[in-house]
Amino acid sequence: MIKTEKEYQTIVERVETLLQNADNIENRDTKGYIELNLLSDLVADYEERTYQVLKPALVDVIKLRMAEMGLNQKRLSELLGVSTSRVSEYLNGKSEPTLKVAREMSIKLGIDASIVLGV
């Protein structure tokens, strides 16, 4: 287990060195392959513990999807079956969608249900 940032940096440098040799990536019988896999697992575990990625806020995801799909608030309200003022409340963080609207967002905007439901 990697315990410090210094240990992490040292191991990352070693992984980068090992990656320069194709045998360490492709040949399961080499010592470098085994070392690379063990060190990569240690690095991944450390990064998961230390650099946790937070789920994006629903408002940010909705705005991103609107931009990607070329939707304005009016078109989004029609798509979700709610008023434009309700969409405005969602986008300003003043209101949370009902379960029915959350389901529609997930399906029609392709937003992961865990983000829509805040799980």
ChimeraX commands (.cxc) that place a marker at each C-alpha (Angstrom):
marker #1 position 0.00,0.00,0.00 radius 0.5
marker #1 position 1.28,3.46,-0.92 radius 0.5
marker #1 position 1.11,5.75,2.09 radius 0.5
marker #1 position 2.71,9.04,1.03 radius 0.5
marker #1 position 2.78,11.33,-1.97 radius 0.5
marker #1 position 6.56,10.80,-2.22 radius 0.5
marker #1 position 6.09,7.02,-2.43 radius 0.5
marker #1 position 3.39,7.58,-5.03 radius 0.5
marker #1 position 5.62,9.80,-7.19 radius 0.5
marker #1 position 8.50,7.31,-6.99 radius 0.5
marker #1 position 6.30,4.42,-8.04 radius 0.5
marker #1 position 4.72,6.43,-10.87 radius 0.5
marker #1 position 8.22,7.17,-12.20 radius 0.5
marker #1 position 9.03,3.45,-12.07 radius 0.5
marker #1 position 5.80,2.61,-13.90 radius 0.5
marker #1 position 6.66,5.13,-16.61 radius 0.5
marker #1 position 10.10,3.54,-16.99 radius 0.5
marker #1 position 8.59,0.07,-17.25 radius 0.5
marker #1 position 6.09,1.27,-19.87 radius 0.5
marker #1 position 8.93,2.24,-22.19 radius 0.5
marker #1 position 9.70,-1.43,-22.82 radius 0.5
marker #1 position 6.99,-3.15,-24.92 radius 0.5
marker #1 position 7.89,-6.55,-23.41 radius 0.5
marker #1 position 6.73,-5.30,-20.02 radius 0.5
marker #1 position 3.31,-4.66,-21.51 radius 0.5
marker #1 position 2.89,-7.65,-23.80 radius 0.5
marker #1 position 4.98,-10.54,-22.47 radius 0.5
marker #1 position 3.42,-12.07,-19.35 radius 0.5
marker #1 position 6.56,-14.10,-18.66 radius 0.5
marker #1 position 8.88,-11.14,-18.03 radius 0.5
marker #1 position 9.70,-9.77,-14.60 radius 0.5
marker #1 position 8.88,-6.30,-15.91 radius 0.5
marker #1 position 5.34,-7.37,-16.81 radius 0.5
marker #1 position 4.70,-8.66,-13.30 radius 0.5
marker #1 position 6.29,-5.60,-11.68 radius 0.5
marker #1 position 4.33,-3.25,-13.93 radius 0.5
marker #1 position 1.02,-4.90,-13.05 radius 0.5
marker #1 position 1.70,-4.92,-9.32 radius 0.5
marker #1 position 2.84,-1.30,-9.28 radius 0.5
marker #1 position -0.07,-0.22,-11.48 radius 0.5
marker #1 position -2.51,-1.77,-9.02 radius 0.5
marker #1 position -0.83,0.06,-6.13 radius 0.5
marker #1 position -0.99,3.35,-8.02 radius 0.5
marker #1 position -4.66,2.82,-8.91 radius 0.5
marker #1 position -5.56,2.05,-5.29 radius 0.5
marker #1 position -3.71,5.14,-4.03 radius 0.5
marker #1 position -5.34,7.38,-6.65 radius 0.5
marker #1 position -8.83,6.08,-5.81 radius 0.5
marker #1 position -8.26,6.84,-2.12 radius 0.5
marker #1 position -6.49,10.16,-2.59 radius 0.5
marker #1 position -7.93,11.75,-5.73 radius 0.5
marker #1 position -11.59,10.86,-5.53 radius 0.5
marker #1 position -13.67,12.05,-8.46 radius 0.5
marker #1 position -16.91,13.64,-7.36 radius 0.5
marker #1 position -20.10,13.23,-9.32 radius 0.5
marker #1 position -21.07,16.39,-11.21 radius 0.5
marker #1 position -23.99,18.47,-10.02 radius 0.5
marker #1 position -27.28,17.83,-11.80 radius 0.5
marker #1 position -27.54,21.48,-12.87 radius 0.5
marker #1 position -24.15,21.28,-14.61 radius 0.5
marker #1 position -25.06,18.06,-16.39 radius 0.5
marker #1 position -28.40,19.46,-17.58 radius 0.5
marker #1 position -26.69,22.57,-18.95 radius 0.5
marker #1 position -24.09,20.43,-20.70 radius 0.5
marker #1 position -26.76,18.21,-22.26 radius 0.5
marker #1 position -28.74,21.27,-23.34 radius 0.5
marker #1 position -25.67,22.62,-25.13 radius 0.5
marker #1 position -24.88,19.24,-26.70 radius 0.5
marker #1 position -28.44,18.77,-27.91 radius 0.5
marker #1 position -28.97,22.40,-28.95 radius 0.5
marker #1 position -31.84,22.88,-26.52 radius 0.5
marker #1 position -33.05,26.12,-24.98 radius 0.5
marker #1 position -35.15,26.28,-21.82 radius 0.5
marker #1 position -38.41,26.33,-23.78 radius 0.5
marker #1 position -37.53,23.24,-25.81 radius 0.5
marker #1 position -36.29,21.45,-22.68 radius 0.5
marker #1 position -39.55,22.22,-20.88 radius 0.5
marker #1 position -41.50,20.73,-23.80 radius 0.5
marker #1 position -39.27,17.66,-23.84 radius 0.5
marker #1 position -39.71,17.07,-20.09 radius 0.5
marker #1 position -43.39,18.07,-19.97 radius 0.5
marker #1 position -42.92,20.86,-17.43 radius 0.5
marker #1 position -43.23,24.64,-17.54 radius 0.5
marker #1 position -40.34,26.87,-18.58 radius 0.5
marker #1 position -40.42,28.45,-15.12 radius 0.5
marker #1 position -39.92,24.99,-13.58 radius 0.5
marker #1 position -36.93,24.37,-15.86 radius 0.5
marker #1 position -35.57,27.74,-14.78 radius 0.5
marker #1 position -35.92,26.66,-11.14 radius 0.5
marker #1 position -34.01,23.43,-11.87 radius 0.5
marker #1 position -31.23,25.33,-13.63 radius 0.5
marker #1 position -30.92,27.86,-10.80 radius 0.5
marker #1 position -30.90,25.17,-8.11 radius 0.5
marker #1 position -34.11,26.50,-6.56 radius 0.5
marker #1 position -36.06,23.29,-7.13 radius 0.5
marker #1 position -35.42,19.57,-7.46 radius 0.5
marker #1 position -37.21,17.55,-10.13 radius 0.5
marker #1 position -39.99,15.20,-9.10 radius 0.5
marker #1 position -39.35,11.49,-9.52 radius 0.5
marker #1 position -41.38,11.50,-12.75 radius 0.5
marker #1 position -39.37,14.43,-14.19 radius 0.5
marker #1 position -36.11,12.89,-12.98 radius 0.5
marker #1 position -36.97,9.74,-14.91 radius 0.5
marker #1 position -37.71,11.79,-18.03 radius 0.5
marker #1 position -34.38,13.62,-17.65 radius 0.5
marker #1 position -32.54,10.35,-17.36 radius 0.5
marker #1 position -34.22,8.85,-20.41 radius 0.5
marker #1 position -34.59,11.83,-22.73 radius 0.5
marker #1 position -31.34,13.62,-21.88 radius 0.5
marker #1 position -29.29,10.47,-21.33 radius 0.5
marker #1 position -28.25,11.50,-17.82 radius 0.5
marker #1 position -27.25,8.69,-15.48 radius 0.5
marker #1 position -30.00,8.03,-12.96 radius 0.5
marker #1 position -27.57,8.26,-10.03 radius 0.5
marker #1 position -26.77,11.86,-10.99 radius 0.5
marker #1 position -30.42,12.80,-11.49 radius 0.5
marker #1 position -31.39,11.26,-8.15 radius 0.5
marker #1 position -28.32,12.57,-6.34 radius 0.5
marker #1 position -27.30,9.09,-5.21 radius 0.5
marker link #1:1,2 radius 0.2
marker link #1:2,3 radius 0.2
marker link #1:3,4 radius 0.2
marker link #1:4,5 radius 0.2
marker link #1:5,6 radius 0.2
marker link #1:6,7 radius 0.2
marker link #1:7,8 radius 0.2
marker link #1:8,9 radius 0.2
marker link #1:9,10 radius 0.2
marker link #1:10,11 radius 0.2
marker link #1:11,12 radius 0.2
marker link #1:12,13 radius 0.2
marker link #1:13,14 radius 0.2
marker link #1:14,15 radius 0.2
marker link #1:15,16 radius 0.2
marker link #1:16,17 radius 0.2
marker link #1:17,18 radius 0.2
marker link #1:18,19 radius 0.2
marker link #1:19,20 radius 0.2
marker link #1:20,21 radius 0.2
marker link #1:21,22 radius 0.2
marker link #1:22,23 radius 0.2
marker link #1:23,24 radius 0.2
marker link #1:24,25 radius 0.2
marker link #1:25,26 radius 0.2
marker link #1:26,27 radius 0.2
marker link #1:27,28 radius 0.2
marker link #1:28,29 radius 0.2
marker link #1:29,30 radius 0.2
marker link #1:30,31 radius 0.2
marker link #1:31,32 radius 0.2
marker link #1:32,33 radius 0.2
marker link #1:33,34 radius 0.2
marker link #1:34,35 radius 0.2
marker link #1:35,36 radius 0.2
marker link #1:36,37 radius 0.2
marker link #1:37,38 radius 0.2
marker link #1:38,39 radius 0.2
marker link #1:39,40 radius 0.2
marker link #1:40,41 radius 0.2
marker link #1:41,42 radius 0.2
marker link #1:42,43 radius 0.2
marker link #1:43,44 radius 0.2
marker link #1:44,45 radius 0.2
marker link #1:45,46 radius 0.2
marker link #1:46,47 radius 0.2
marker link #1:47,48 radius 0.2
marker link #1:48,49 radius 0.2
marker link #1:49,50 radius 0.2
marker link #1:50,51 radius 0.2
marker link #1:51,52 radius 0.2
marker link #1:52,53 radius 0.2
marker link #1:53,54 radius 0.2
marker link #1:54,55 radius 0.2
marker link #1:55,56 radius 0.2
marker link #1:56,57 radius 0.2
marker link #1:57,58 radius 0.2
marker link #1:58,59 radius 0.2
marker link #1:59,60 radius 0.2
marker link #1:60,61 radius 0.2
marker link #1:61,62 radius 0.2
marker link #1:62,63 radius 0.2
marker link #1:63,64 radius 0.2
marker link #1:64,65 radius 0.2
marker link #1:65,66 radius 0.2
marker link #1:66,67 radius 0.2
marker link #1:67,68 radius 0.2
marker link #1:68,69 radius 0.2
marker link #1:69,70 radius 0.2
marker link #1:70,71 radius 0.2
marker link #1:71,72 radius 0.2
marker link #1:72,73 radius 0.2
marker link #1:73,74 radius 0.2
marker link #1:74,75 radius 0.2
marker link #1:75,76 radius 0.2
marker link #1:76,77 radius 0.2
marker link #1:77,78 radius 0.2
marker link #1:78,79 radius 0.2
marker link #1:79,80 radius 0.2
marker link #1:80,81 radius 0.2
marker link #1:81,82 radius 0.2
marker link #1:82,83 radius 0.2
marker link #1:83,84 radius 0.2
marker link #1:84,85 radius 0.2
marker link #1:85,86 radius 0.2
marker link #1:86,87 radius 0.2
marker link #1:87,88 radius 0.2
marker link #1:88,89 radius 0.2
marker link #1:89,90 radius 0.2
marker link #1:90,91 radius 0.2
marker link #1:91,92 radius 0.2
marker link #1:92,93 radius 0.2
marker link #1:93,94 radius 0.2
marker link #1:94,95 radius 0.2
marker link #1:95,96 radius 0.2
marker link #1:96,97 radius 0.2
marker link #1:97,98 radius 0.2
marker link #1:98,99 radius 0.2
marker link #1:99,100 radius 0.2
marker link #1:100,101 radius 0.2
marker link #1:101,102 radius 0.2
marker link #1:102,103 radius 0.2
marker link #1:103,104 radius 0.2
marker link #1:104,105 radius 0.2
marker link #1:105,106 radius 0.2
marker link #1:106,107 radius 0.2
marker link #1:107,108 radius 0.2
marker link #1:108,109 radius 0.2
marker link #1:109,110 radius 0.2
marker link #1:110,111 radius 0.2
marker link #1:111,112 radius 0.2
marker link #1:112,113 radius 0.2
marker link #1:113,114 radius 0.2
marker link #1:114,115 radius 0.2
marker link #1:115,116 radius 0.2
marker link #1:116,117 radius 0.2
marker link #1:117,118 radius 0.2
marker link #1:118,119 radius 0.2
view
